[in-house]
Amino acid sequence: MVPNFKLDHIHDYSELIKTDKIQAILNNMPKGLTKIEKAYYVYIELGKIISKDPNWFLASTKDALKHYDDNIDDNYFGICKSISELYSNILKDERIGIETDLIKKYPDEEKGSHIDTILKIDGKFYLANLIADLINIKTNMRVKNFARNVNKICRPNMVNNVYTNMIEEYKSMSYLSTADLEKMDMKLGYSYGRISSENGDNERGIYTNDVYNRLEEELKDTDKVNEYIFRNKKIPQDEILDYKIRYLCKNMDKFIDINGTLSELELVSSFIKLVDIFTSEEESKRIKQFAIKVGQTNRNFISVLKVNPLTDEGNNTYYIYKKGEKTYKPISLSDLKEYLGKFNPNDIRI
């Protein structure tokens, strides 16, 4: 017997929907959109204002579960469940008129299961997972989790996972191709610039993915790395990793819109993604990330990077995220201890 994987109770967000930010999404919706385009428009616009809640994502499993049924408040922090509930509530607005189901990825879990949204549009069913696209949306990356191909998610080793039973329940799960999403992105203005083939066919927008892919290719050219990152200086082997990180600290705003809608947690995650692009696999293994939580809420946290030395003879180096400057700065171990010493030791959790 297949367990019930539909979420029985969905929080009512009618009051939050009346707030200016949500009303702006509804009032500014372009005219003449199809139902699937309306669902995608709301998905993108909601993704610009919602952020992952550190109270869930920086907590132990035990502490995180205390926040599983939290509502999204006017700070717009949420988890998969609350974000899916809000998205579903908005889609029921008479200007959109889309019915949904909210489904549990792991039906046997009373609390803690991931929640996805099923869109019911023109007799078809589509899967949407907004929380997985929040950073993609805010950084102009490709959206990957709207109307996904469920067959590509299902794997034989997924035991009692709703995705293995979803096709049976909804008879025919539909999906949109990459080209379909590109067309909607161009229509709604969610990509920037233009790329087209030599004969002018298959025109599409440019995404941050394209920029990062180009960057990864250029980083394979040692001459360019020496010129643009090392400034043609002879950098000792044991200092190369720190030099790369310091380069990103100074130039973070050139790769990430630090003054956009990214939350602190998302800015930190975006920086780590850049570090992964700029470093080799062996270099990345030397970098450890810590979230030092201060006070009773995980929303107030200090992000620290610890870089292990290349050899046993070397020393660790440290970087601390500066909220005001929206980037990391080098910090000595003694200064880091002094900074953390200002807080009540009982309020600090790593």
Secondary structure, 3 states (H helix, E strand, C coil): CCCCCECCCCCCCHHHHCCHHHHHHHHCCCCCCCHHHHHHHHHHHHHHHCEECHHHHCCCHHHHHCCCCCCCCCCCEECHHHHHHHHHHHHCCCCCCCEEEEEECCCCCCCCCCEEEEEEECCEEEEECHHHHHHHHHCCCCCCCECCCHHHHCCCCCCCCCHHHHHHHHCCECCCCHHHHHHHHHHHCCCEEEECCCCCCCCEEECHHHHHHHHHHHCCCHHHHHHHCCCCCCCCHHHHHHHHHHHHHHHHHHHCCCCCCCCHHHHHHHHHHHHHHHCCHHHHCCEEEEEEEECCCCCCEEEEEEECCCCCCCCCEEEEEECCCCEEEEECHHHHHHHHCCCCHHHEEC
